[in-house]
Amino acid sequence: MPEHPGVKRGVLPNGMRYVILKNAMPPKRFEAHIELHVGSIDEEPHEQGIAHMMEHVCFLGSRKRERLIGTGSRSNALTDFQHTIYHIHAPVQLEDGRDMYLPSLEALYEIAFAPEMLPQRIEKERKAVLAEMQQVNDMEYRIETWTLSGLHETNKLGTQFPIGKEEQIKAWQQTDLQAFHQKWYYPGNATLYVVGDLDEETMLRGIRKVFEPAPPRHLGPDGRASVEPVWGAGSEDARSLFRRALWKDRTEQLHNFSLPMIGTEDIFTEAASFDVSKGDTPWQGPLRIFRNELLEGLQLNFYAKAPTRPLRTLEDIRHLVAVRILVGVLQFRIVSRYSSNHAPVQIDHSDSFREGCAVTSITVNADPRDWKNALACVVQEVRAICDYGITESEMKRYMDAMLKDVEKGVAENDTVPSEDHLNFIMTSDVFDHVVMHPEQSYDAFKEVAPYVNMEQVHTAAKWMLGFLGYYGKPAAPPTTAIVVCTPTQVYEEHTGQWAPFHITKDDIVQLLLTVPDKSKDEALNQVDVPESLLQEQLKALLGDNPIDAMTAWRASSRKVDPDTGIVQSILPNGAKVNYACTTNESQGTMRILVPGGRSTDTPDDLGAAMVGIRTISESGAVSTFSREQIELFAVSNLMSVHLDLNLEFSYIDASFSMTDNGLVAVLELLHLLFQEPRWELPAFVRAQQAYKAQAYAVQKSLEQSTLDRLMRMMYQEDGRVCECRVSDLNKLTLAKVKSSVVAQLRPQDLEINLVADFEGKGQHKLAKVEGGLSTGKHHEAQGEEEAEEVEIPAAARERRLRELDEALWKYLGSVPKSDAAAADISRGPVICKGEDLSPEQRQQRAHLEDSDQRAVANIGGGAPNRWGAGDAYHTECMAQRNFSWDAPASPDRGHPLYPSMCLLAMREVINTRLFSKVRDSLGLSYDCSFELSMLDRLEAGYYTCTVSAHPSRIDQAVAAAKDVLQGVRKRPISDLELSTARRTLIRRHETDTQTNEYWISLLTHLQYDNPKDHTCIRDIEAMLKKLNWRDVQNAYLTLLTDEEQLFVSVSTAGPGSSYVSGG
């Protein structure tokens, strides 16, 4: 297959490889990542964790990297099993004209090849790594490590995790780190990736200038610094981890594969072999059970490993297409078996960047009381697809969906950020995949698509899923691992007690062996997929002469802001519309929201809004259409719809295709969702049970329970702000939750926000690929040409926008107004008066019984919303302080953005100070953060500061964090701190404006009764540039940080009985 013509590769004389790609998104910025091909599996037994600690010392010890701080750059690093990666995202030039490309490369050079490794830095990072070890060791991490230990029991990936061993980390000296660096950190074991808005010659010149002086090490017998072939495909053992080839010895890591590479003569691993004549029976792989009292749900994971299949030929693409169709069909079949729209099953087959192999995984999350039914459903569907394959209509539906997805990649190529391009290339390189331009991928897909048939998908099913579908049969390959994570007790509502729960290996194996087969007719039964959801219904709603009515409405209602191009209108039913035209993405994005959310709950129906919204989602059905029909309608039209809510709003997020009437399809569904939703009792029960399970899970989570206790202290047990209690959920009925949602989702109260390429500027990209690849801008004849801005004729542009307005008017403007009484949206939460409480009532401590020690703390207090207004108590405090936003006498203090820009800059400064003191100077916490609620509608708000540490140091960490929060008054914000914060916020804004999601956030609330107007979109960068330190210092005074106004929630985990005290 053809290589991406824009991707250039090379090798320096010292053996360092490089990969470059010119990409202008985001404009005037670039990504530079250097990958050292070394990770935790390269460590000796006495070095466990040293690769990770080396990353810390090299990265944070670099003075040249520190000089990038405040330039609008960001940098980070990570260590995994087989990689250590350092990356920098930076502007090409600063405002004063200074070049940033060479300084960034010089920082990476120093990090990788010339670190100082000073003793004081080593000690700082030793503390940081030990603190990180405490922080990451939550239940999710423990499940991950337990799973990996079963999946990789034949190699170091199952035992040597990057975080390392505590006793070894405490013992290493400078000489140990220097020896590891000398062994693995050299040019021949590194690859530099640069992607960004730079010309190729500039990239190459900088790479040679900065990195060629690095001395080569570990040369080959002929004196060469690099090895060919690059990748270790020629390993003597076919099970070897697919890794970068080196002259120096590197111990092979052997995989216990379940599956041979399809299309080859490889045989199954020895584990799959048995001799019937000797009485042998098939072995179906190891089964491990991980039990922990803090788990809430039961999770069953089934894994099969296979060698990675490099994508280098059209046959490889054909196989990949068959696998993706298979996964899509099976996922839908299993989902359709569940009554819930949130089927707790995930199916995947993909190459694992971390693990260096291909993994098929089937994960089943179940209520412990019903695990047998959940697992039997999955096994039965897997076996059915192995037995009978898929249907012709399934084949067509998912092939068409894949074609649209590949077309989307072509259309979006010019809008893909450099970071995404770089990560894709790096990941592809790990497996020796050919990296193609999206137009080349489209061409390859079009070429192989006619040759992908149902028989091939059926063959792929037997190969990929036989380990579970034929479990226990002689023909079945063994599972690589079955890993079960289970709680030790479950809560029985009828007794109000926790009861022991136990599951055994025999229970699981017995079920797997006894699941009944489906008949062929049952397996291939088809759901009728509607082509349209609205046929004759609209005629009655639109009345006579709809075209004249729409034209008159458009002429009187539609307004265009000349500065931003944002279009606004009000539909006949009162719904408000905001939309913006961008070429950011090939798909469109929509957010429909109404004021309300959880704030509308009353003390008698706490949780009604969230359970009601979840009930609609659980049902998944509208009008006369079943959930299965709606899901297939969504697949066919490449769209998604998601309902959710927060404290202030209920909302619907949707994405839709800009081709094949994708917008019309999603509007049809939304029309029926507002006019004819299905309120089903089973869906309500499932929604209620889901939130009950979440409530129990919060109690068992150190982080979530700590934050919940803080919010309960701050807001006097106001259930709208805190996690809902099971006792409140038990009071709800279908009638209550329906009433709550109906009072919010009134058509006349909707705000409809859309962002897409409505003008059609990006459609030319798809038109070019229909006839082949000859017009692709990255082909050799035109390889250096820049993309031209497409001029859309005024008439064509006007026609497209008229069609958009007509669709909104027809499908959403025709939904009749609701007669339901509007929800009360005026009751905002009010923070407690800390002065009226004793210190003991403002602080709470808790302990969670656990096998491992951890600690986390949350500090909180009152703050204003994003417009500068707080609740009644906050307003009272501001009056006592004689606070005024006008105090700094800023000429822009009257701008509606002024308070929010000041608050955001202040947040950046506080976060920087927290990192500097709590993490870097004192080494008390690996991570600490400060956040503002930044509410939009409610005159209320709060801030939270989160720190994690070892239980023995958590009080010191809390004291240090409080000192930072309260110290801003004593040590005012400096010009330098503000300058750094400003650059960070401006660069983030510039990057985010290239995404539809960010544009949706800018549009939302534009027509509500709040200070927001078009200037809040137009003037963000200008307002940030005008801020001075006095503006931000004044904003700090809006935080309630006096000792009697602070609330603190501290939780520890470890041996000993659980308890809660204080508060």
N, C-alpha and C positions, 0 to 999 in steps of 0.2 A: 504494500500500500504506500501511497506517496507521503513523504514527510511534510510537515507544515513549512512552507517556504519562508516564513518570517522568523522561524526559530533557528538561530545560529549556534553552533557548538564548536568548541575548540579545547586544546590542551596546551598549557604553558610548558616551557622546558623543564620546570621543576615538578611536573606531574599533576598540577592542579587543573581540574577540568572546569569549564565555564559554559553556561547556557544563557543566551540573551534573546530578548524579544522586544521590539518597539511596540508600545501600546499607549494610547493617549487618554486612558480613562483610569483614574481622574486626570484631568489635564494638568500639566506642569508638575507632576509628581512621579516618583518611581519607587519600586521595591527592590531591595538587595538582600538576599538571604545566602548565608554560607552554611553548607551542610557538612558536618564532620561525620564520616561513616563509622561511628562508634557509639555504642550504647551500653545498657546494663548487661547484655548477654556477653559482652567482651571482657567483663570484669573477672578477675581471679576470685577464688573463694574468700580471700581476705580483703577484697576491694568492693564489697557490695554497697553500692550507693556513691562510689567515687566519681563516676561519670556525671552524675547529677550535681554533686558538689563542685566538680570542675567547671561545669556550666555556670554556676553561681559566681565562683571566684573570678573566672575570665570575664564574664559579662559585667558584673557590677564593679569590678576592679579596673575597668578601662577608663582612663582619664579622657581619651578622645571621644568615647561615647558620651561621657558626661557633658562635653562641650556642645553636644547636639541638643541638650535640654534647653527649651525656650526658643527653639527655631521652628516650631511647628512639626518637628519630627517625632516619631514614636518608635520605640524599639522593645524587643523582648527576646526570650530564648526558651527553649524546651529541650528536654532529654527524654528519649523513649528507649525501647529495647535495642534498637539498632541504629538510631540516629541522634545526633545532637545538632540543633539548628539555632542559629543566631540570625535575627532579621531586623531590618531597619526600613521604615517607611518615611520618606522625606520629600520636601519640595525640591524641585530642580534648582531654583534660585530663591534667595530671600528678597524682601522688598527693597533692600539697599543694593541689590545686584550681586551679592556674594553667592558663589557657586556652592552647592551642597553635595554634589555627586562625589567628588574626590574626598572630602572630609568623612563622608559616610563609609566609603570603601576603606579609608585609613582606620576608621574605628573598627570595622570588621577584621582588618588585618591584625590590629593590636589584640583584639579579643581572641582570635584563633591562633596566631603564631608568635605573639610577643607579649603575653600577659605578665604583669609584675609579680603577682602572687605574693603580695606582702603579708607578713604574719598577722597584722591587725585586720586585714581584709579577710583572711582565712578564718579568723576567730568570729568576725561578724557573720560570715556566711555559714559557719558551723551552727551558730545560734538560729539563723534563719531557716536552715534546712531541718533542724530538729523541730522548730515551731511548725514548719510546713508538714512535717510528718504527723504531728498532732492534728493539724487542721484537716488534712485530706482523709484521715482514717474514719470517715463516716460509714454508714451502712452500705451506701452505694459502692464505695471503694472496696469494702470488704467482700461484697458479693462479686465484684469484678475480679479481685485477686483469687478468690475461691474458684471462680469459673475458669480463669486462665490456668490455674494449677491442674484442673482436670483436663482441659483442652490440650495442654502442652506438657503432659507428664513425661515425654521422652526428651525434652530439651530445656534449656535454661529459661525460656519464656514462662515456664510454669513455676519457677522458684526465685529467679533474680529480677525483682521488680525495681524500676528506676529509683524509687524512694530510698531503698537500701536498708541497712541494719543499724539500729541506734548505737549499739556498743562499738561498732567499727567506725561510724562517723565521728564519735567522740575521741577516737584514738589517733586519727591520721595527723601527720605532721606535714610541714611544707615539702619535705623531701619526697613523701608519698605522692603528693599531687604533681610535683615536678616530674617524677618518674612516669606517671600515667600520661602526662602531657607529651613527654618525649616519645613515648611509645605509639601514641595514636594521633596526635595533633600535628600533622605535617601535610604539605600540599598534595602529595600523592594519594591521600585519604580524604580529600575534600573536593566539593563541587560548589562553585559560586553561581547563583542564579540572579540575573538582573532583568527586570521587566518594568518598562515605564516610558514616559514621554521624553525619551532621549534618542538621538540618532545613533545608528549602529557604530559609526566610527568613534563617536564620543564614548560610548560604552566600552568598546574594545581598547581604546587608548588609555582610559582610566584603569581598566583591569590590568593591562600590561605594566603600566607605570607603578601601580601600588603593589601588585602581588608577585611579579616576576622576581623581585629581590629575595623572596622567602627561600631559604636554602632547602634543597631536596634532601630526603632521608629515606632509608630503607630501600635502596636501589636494587634493581634486578641484576642478574649475573652479567648482563651485557651493558650495565651502567644506565639503563633506561629508568626513568622515574615513574612511568605509567605502565599499566598492564593492558594488553588486548587479548581477548575481548574484554570489554569493560565489565560485563556482568558475569557472575559465576554460574552460567548455564551449563558449563562443561564439568560440573562436579562429578567425582567418581561415584557418589551416592546420590541417586535421583531424588532422595527425600531431603536433601540438604536445603537449608534456608537459602533463598535466592538473594545473594548479597554481592556487593561490590568486590571485584577481584583485586587482590593485593599481591605484591611480591613477598611480603612477610607472611608468616604463618597466621592463620585465623582459624580457630577451632570450628568445625562444622556443627551446625545445630540440626539434628535430625527430626523430621516431622513424622508422626504416626498417622499417615493418610488413611482415610476410609475409602477414597475413590481414586481410580487411576485417571490420568488425563484422557478425556474422551477423544477418540480418533487416533490413539496410539496403541502400541502393543504392550504398554506397561501393565503389570499385574497388580492385584491388590497386595497390600502389605501382609506380612506373615500372620498378623492377627486374624485375617480373614480366612486363612487356610485351615482345613480340617480334613481328616481321613475317616470316611464313613466305615470302612472295613475294620478300623480299630475302635469303633464305637464312639468316635469323636462327634460332637454336636457343634453347630455354629455358635461362636461366641459373639455376642452383640455389643461388646464394648463396655467400658467402665461406667458405673452409676454411683454418683456421690451425692450425699445429702448434707446440706449446710443448715444447721438449726441455730436460731437466735431469738431470744425473747422480745427483741425490739422490732422484729419484722411484723408486718400487719397482714400482707397478702402472701399467697403461695405462688412461686414462680418455677416453672419447669422449662429447662433449656436443653435442646437437642442439637448436637453439633456433628458435622462431618467435614473433614478437611480434605482438600485436593490440591495437587500441584497447580500453581498459577499457570494460566494459559496466556502467553504473550499475544497481544492483538497485533499481528503483523500481516495477515492475509485476509482476503475476503471470506474464506471459510471460517476464520476466527470470528469475524463480524457476524456471520450467519449463525454460528453457535450462540453468540452473545444475544442476538435478537430473540432466538428461541427461548433462551433462559429467562429473559425479561418478560416475554409474553406469558411464560409458565408462571412466574412469580405473581404477576398481576392477576391472572385468572384465579389462581389458588387463593390469593388473599381475599378476593371478592367472594369466592364461594364460601370461605370460612366465615367472613363477615355476615353474609346473608343467612347463615345458620344461626347466628346469635340474634336474639330479639333486640339487643342493644345496637345502637349506631356506633358505639365505642367498643367494638370487639377487641378484647385484650389479647390479641395474637399478632406477632410480627414475624414475617418470613423474609429471609434475605439470602442472597448468594452473591458474594462480592470478594474482590481481592482486598486483603487486609494490609494496609500500609505498615501498620505496627508489627504485624506478625509474619509478613513475608510469605503468605500462602493464600489460597482461596478457601473461604469458609461458607458452608451452608448452615444457617441457623434458623431454628424454629423455636420461638419463645412463647409460652403460654402463661399468662397471668390470670390467676383464678382466686375466687373466694375459697378459703380452705375447706369450707363446708360443701362445696360443689365442684371440687377439682376433678372428680371422676367424669362427670358429664362434660366439663370443658375440654379435658384431654381427649376423651372418646370422640367428640365432634371433630377435633383437629385430625386425629389419626384416621378417622373414617374418610375425610375429604382428601387427605394425602394419598391414601390407598386407592381411592376411586380415580384420582387423576393419573396414578401410576398404572392402573388397570385399563382405563378406557380413554385416556387423553382428554382433549378438549373438543368443543364443537366448532363448526364452521363459523357461526356467528360470533363466538368468543374470539376466534382467530382474527376475523375481520375487524372487530371492534378494537382490540388491543394493538393490532398492526396499524390501524388508522391513527390511534392515539400516539403511538411511537413516531409515526411520520410527522404529526403535528409538533411533537416535542423536538424532533431534529430540526424542523423548519424554524422553530422558536430559537434554537441555538444559532442558526444562521442570522436571523434578524437581530439577535441581541449581541452578536460578537463585538461590535464597536462600543457597546456599553458595559462590557464585562470588565470589572476592576482588575488592575494589574496584579493584585494579590491573588485573585482567583485564578488568573492565567498561570501565575507562578506555581501555585499549589498543585494545579492540574498537571503541569509539566513534571514537577518533582515527583508526584505520586506515580505518574505514568512511567517515569524513568526507573523507579524501583522495580518494576515488573518487565522492563524492556518492551513496553507497548510503543507502537508508532504514535507519535503526536501529530495529529492532523488539524488543519484549519477546519472550522465548522462547515464550510462549503465542501471540502473534501469528504468530511464525514457524511454529509448529506448525499453526495454522489455515491459513496460506498454503500450507504443504506439503500438507496434507490436501486443499485445494481443487484444487491443480494436479496432484497425483499421478495421478488417473485419466486425465489428458490427456498424460502422458509415456508414449510408446510406443516400441517397438523401431525404428520408422521414424525417429523423431526422434533416437534415439541413433545410428543409422546415419548420418544427415545430419551430426550433430555430429562423428562420427569422420572423415568425409571433409573437413569444414571444419578440424578441429583437428589432425589427424594426416596429412593428405595431403602435407604438405611432406616427410615421410620415407617414408610408405607408397607414394607415387607418384613418388618421387625420379627425376628424369631424364625424366619424361613431360611433354608439353606442358600438360596440365591441372593440373600440380602447382604450388602456390605455392612461391616460393623459400624456402629456410631463411634466417632472419635471420643465423645464424652456425652453423658447425660448428667446435668448438674441441676439439683433441686434445692431451692432456697425456701425454707419453711419456718413459720413461727412455731413457738413451743406451746402457745395458748391462744384461744380465741374467746371473744366476748359473747356471751349468750344473753340476748336481750330479755328473753322470757324469765330468766333467773336473776338478771342483773349481776352476774358473776363471770369471772374469767375461768374458763375450763381448759384442761390440758388438751393439746392436739398432737397427734402422732401419725406419721406416715412412714412406711418402710419401703425398702427396695423391692421386697416381694409384692407389696401392694401395687407398685408402679408396673413392674414386669408383668404381673398377672393381668392387669388391665390392658397393656399393650398387646398381649397375646390373645385376648378374648374379644376385642372390638369386632362387632359383626361387619360384614361387607355390605356395601350398597349395590343394588342392582344397576345394570347399565341404564335402564330407563330413568331410575332415580338420579344417577350421577350426571346424566346428560340432559336433564330437564331444564328447559329454557324459560327465562323471564321475558315477557313482551316489553320491549324498550320503546317508549313513545318518541316520535320524531318531534312533537311539539306538545307543550303542556296546556296551551290555550288555543282553542279553535273558535267555537261560536260564542264563548263567554264575552269576548271583548265587544262584539257588536252591540249588545244590549247596554253596555256601560258607556260606550263612546257616543251613541246616539246618531242622529242624522248629520250629514255633512261634516264628518270628523276632520277632513283636511282644512276646511275653512276655519273650524274652531281652533285647530292647532296653530294655524298661521296667525290668527288674531291673538291668541295667547302669547306666542313667541314674540310678536311685535311689541306687545305691551309689557311683558314680564322680563325679558332677557336683557342683562346688562353686562358689559365687558369692561374690566378695569384696564385702562391704557398702560399702566406701569408694569403690571404682572401678567396681563393676558388672561387672568382668571375670569371665568364666566359664571354668573349667578342668575338664578331665576327662582320663582315660586310656582309650583305646580298648582293646577286648579283645586286640588284637595288641601292645599296649604303646606305641603311638603316643600322644604327648601333644598335647592340644588347648588352645589359648587363644583366646578370641574376645571382642570388644567390640562393642557396639551403638552406632553413631553415625549421625547424619543428614548427615554431611559431604558425601557423594557418592551419586549414584543407583546407581552400580555398586559391586560388592563387590571387595575386595582380599584376596588370600591369599598367604602366604609359607610354604612348607614347607622346613625346613632340617634338616640333619644335621651333627653335628660331624665334621670331617675336612678337606675342602678340599685345598689344595696341600700342607699340612703333613704329609700321610700319604705323600707321595712318598718313595721311598728313593733312594740314590745310583745304583742300577741302573735306576730307572724314572722319572727326573725328567720331569715333564710328563704323566705317565700320567693323573692325575686330570682335568686340564683338557682333554686330548685326548679322554678318555673321555666327559666331559660333552658336549663339542662333537659327538662322534660320534652320541650319541642325538639331539641337536638336528638334525644334518645328515640323519639318516635320516628323522625326522618321521613315521615309521610305527609303529604298535603293533598287536599281535595280527595279525588278517587284513586290517586296513585299511591302504590305501596312504597315502602322504603327501598326495596330492591330496585324498583323501576326508577326511582329518583337517583339512586347511586349510579346506575348504569347510564342514565341520561347525563349525569355529570361527567362520567368517564368519556362518553362519546363526544361531548362538547368541550372537553379539556377545561373544566371549571371546578371551582370549589367554593363552598359556602360554610361559614363557621359563625356560630352564635356565642356570645359571651357578655360579661358585664364587669364593671368595677364599682367603686363606691359612688361615682357620680353619674354614670351613663350605662345604658344597655346598648349593645351594638352588634351589627352583623358585618363581618368581613368577607369579601368575595373577590375571587380572581377569575378572569374570563379571557378567552381567546379573542384576538382582534380579527380573526378570519372566520369564515363559515358561520356567520350570524352568532358568534359566541356571546356578544353582548345581549342580543335578543333572548338567547337561551337562559342566561342568568336572570334577566329581568322577568321572564315568564315565571321562573321558580319563585322569585321574590314576591311577585304579584300574588301568587297562591299562598305563599307563606303568611302574608299579611291578611289576606281575605279568607282563606280556608285552611288554617292550620289544623292538625289533628291532635286533639287533646286526649291521650289514651292513658287509662289507669295503669297498665303494665309499664308504660314509659315513665310515669310519675314514680312508681315504686322503684324502678331501677335508678332514677335520678336521686331519689331520697337515699337509697342504699349506698350510692357512690359517694355522697357527701358524708354519710355516717362513717364509711371506711376512711375517708379523708380525715375526719375528726379524730378517729382512733389513731391514725398514722401520725398526726401532729403531736399527740401526747407522747409518742415514742421517738420523735425526732428531736435531737438536742437543739438544732438551730431553729426549727419552726416553733417549738414549744417556748423557747426563750423569747423570741420576738412576740409571740402571742401574749405571753405574760406581761411584757412591756406595754403593749397596746391596751391591755385590760386595766393596768394601773393608770395609764395616762387618760383613758376615756371612761373610767368608772364602769367597766363591764359592758360598755355599749356594744351589743352584738353585731351592729352593722360594720364596725371597724375591725372587730376581732374574728377569729375563726368561730364558725357556728358550732354550738354544742349539740350533742346528740339529743338531749332533752328538748331543745327547741325544734330540732328537725322532726321529732316524733309528734309534735303538735300540728304539723302541717297536713293539709288535705289537698286533693287535686283541685277542689273548688278554690281554696285559698291561693294556691300558686298561680292558677289560671287568672284569677281576679287581679293579682299583682302585676302579671305580665301584660294582660290586656289593657290595664290602666296606663302602661308605659308605651307599648307598641301601637300607638294611635297614628294612622297615616298623616294626620294634620300636624303632628309634632316631629316628624322625621326631618333629619338633615342628611342629605344624600351627597356624598363626596366621591368624585371619580378622578382618576389620573390614568392617562393612556395616550397613545399616539393617535388621537382622534383625527388629526389633520392628514394622516397617511404618509408622513415624511419617511417612515422606515419601511413602508411596504415595498419599495424598490428593491430591497435586498432579497426578498423572496422571489420577486419577478426575475431577477438575474440568474437564479440557480435552476429554474425550470428547464432551461435548454442546455444545461451542463455547467462546466466550471470555467469556461473561457473568459468570462467577464469578471472573475474573482479578483479583487484588488491586490491579493497577495501573490498572484501568479507572476512568473518571472518577467514577462513583458511589461507588467505594470507594478512590479514589486515595490517601487519606491514612491508610487503615487499616493497622495493623500485623499481621503474620502471627501467627496464634494458635497456641499450642502444642497439637498434636493429642493428645487424651487417648485412648490405646489401651485399650479394656476389658481387664481382667486376663485374662479367658478367651481373648480373641483374641491377646494378647501371649504367653500361655503356649502356645497352640496353635502359633504361629509358631516359638517357640524349641524346642518339642518336635520340630517338623518338621525344624529345622536339626540338632538332635542326632541324630535318626533318620537323616538323610541322611549325616552323618559316620560314624555307626556302620555303616550299610549299605554304603557305597561305599569308605570307607578303612579302617574297622575290620575289614572282611572280607578284606582282603589278608593272606594267610598270612605268618607270620613267616618270615624268611629263615634258611636253614641255613648261609649263608656266614659264615666267620670275620670278626669285626669288624675294621675297620681300626685300626691303631695310631695313636691320636690324642694320644699323650703326648709326642711329640718336638717341642718348640718350638725355634725358632731362637735362637741365643745370639750376642750381639754380640761383636766382637773386643775383646780387652784392648788399648786404645790405648797403655797404658804399655809394652807389650812390643814396640811397633813404633817404627820410626824416623819422624821427621817426613816423610821422603820416602814412606814406606809408607802414611801417613795422608792423603796428598794426591796427587791425580792431575790431570794436565792433558792435554787433547786438542785437536786441531785438525781441523776438517772442511773439506775443500776446497769452496769455494762461490764464486759470483760476487759475493755480497753479504756485508757484514761484520755479524756479530752475536756476542753472547756471553751465556752463562748459567752460573750456578754453583749448586751445592747444598751446603749444610752440614748435617751430620747427627751424631747421637749417640744414646746410650741414654736410654730413658724407661720409666716403668711402664705397665702396662695400665690400663684405666679403673677398676679396683678397687684400684689402688695397688701392685700387685705386679709386679716385673720378673723378668728371667732370672737365671741363676746369677751372671753377672758383675755385673749391676746390683745384685743383693742383696749381693754382696761389697762393692761400693762404698758402698752405704748403711750397711752395718755399720761401715766405716772412718770414715764421717762421723758415726756415732752418730745417724743420722736416725731419726725416729719421726713417724708421722702424729699422734701424741698430743701432740707438742711444744707447739703453741699452746694446749693445754688447752681446746679448744673443747668446749662441752657436747654438740655434735652429731657429734663425731669417731667415734662408734661406728655412725653411720648408714651403710649400704652405699653411699649416694650421695656421701658426703663427699669421697673422693678425686677422683671424676670432676668434681664441681662446682668444686673448687679448681683442677683442671687446665684446665677449660674457661675459667674466669675468667682464669687466668694466660695462656692462649693469646690471649685478646682483648687483654690489656694489652701483650703482646709485639708483637702485630701493629700496635697503635697506635703503639708506640715505633718500630718499624721504618719505618712510613710517615713519621712525623714527622722522623726523622733521615736515613734513606737517600734517601727520595724528596723530602720537602719542604725540609729544611734544606740538604742537600748536593747535591740534584739529580743523584744518581749513577744512579738507577734509576727507571723509570716504575712498576714494580710489584715488590713484595717481599712474601713471605708466610711465615708460620710455621705448621706443621701438626704434630699429634700423631697417632700411629697409633691410639691408643685401642682396642687389641685387647680382646676380650671373654673368650675362652676360654683362650688361651695366656698363661702368665706370661712375657710378653715385650713389648717395645715400643721405639719409636724416635721421634725427632722429625726433621723436615727443615725447613730454611730455604732458600727459593729467591729468588735475585736475578738480574735481567737488566740488561745495560748494553752500552755500546759496548766493543769489545775493549780499547781503550786505557784504560778506566776500570773494568774488571771487578774488578781486584785491589783498587782503592779501595772498590768496593761490597762486596766480600767482607769486607774489614777493618772497614768500618762495620757490617755485619750482625753480625759476630762480636763487635764492641764492644757492640752492643745485647744480644745473647744473654748475654754474660758480665757485662754491666754491671748486670743486675738484682740481683746480689749486693751491689754497691757502692751502688746507688741503689734502695732498697727501694720496693716498690709502694705508692702513696699511696692514701688513702681516696678521693680524687677519681677516680683511675684505676679503682679497684675499683667505684665507684658507676656510672661510665660503662659498664664491662664488664657489670655486673649488669643494668642496664637493657636493654642490647643483648640479653643472653641471655634475659631474661624476655620481652621483646617477641617475640623469635624463637620462643620456646616457645609463646606465646599464639597467634601466627599459624600455626605449624606444626600445632598441635592441631586445626586445621580441615581437615586433610588425612588421608586414609586411610593414605598412605605413612608419615607420621610415627607414627601409631598402631601400624602394623605394627612399626616399629622399637622402640616401647616394649614391645610384647608379646614380641618375640623373645627367646629365652634365658630366659624366665621360669620354665621348669621344668627347666633344666639345673643341673648341680652347680656353681653359682657363687653369689656373694653376692646376686644380684638377687632381689628379691621385690616384692610389690605396693607397698611404700612407695617404691620407686624410680620408680614412675609417679605416685603420689599426691603426693609431697613435693618435686618438682623446684623449683617456685617458692619454696616455704617455705625450702628449703635454701639457695637462692641469696640470699635476703633475709637469712639469718643469717650469711653469711660475713663475716669482717673481713679486713683487709689482712694480718694475721699468718698466717691460714690459707693465703692465696694465696702469700705469701712463702715459707712453709714448703714448699708444693708445688713451688715453683721448685727447691728443693734436690734434688728427685728427678731433675732433668735432669743428664746427664753433660756438663758444659760446660767442664771444665778443658781447657787447651790440648792436653794429651796425650790427651784423650778425644774431641776433635773430628776428624771426617773431612770432607775438602773435595774436591769434584770440580768442576773448572773446564773449560769447553769454549768454544772460539772457532770462528767460521766466517768464511771469507773466502778470498782468493787464497792459494795455496801448498799444498804437498802435505799430506795428512792424516797425523796421527801421534797416538800415545798415549804418555805418559811418566808415571813414578811409579806409586804404588799397590802 
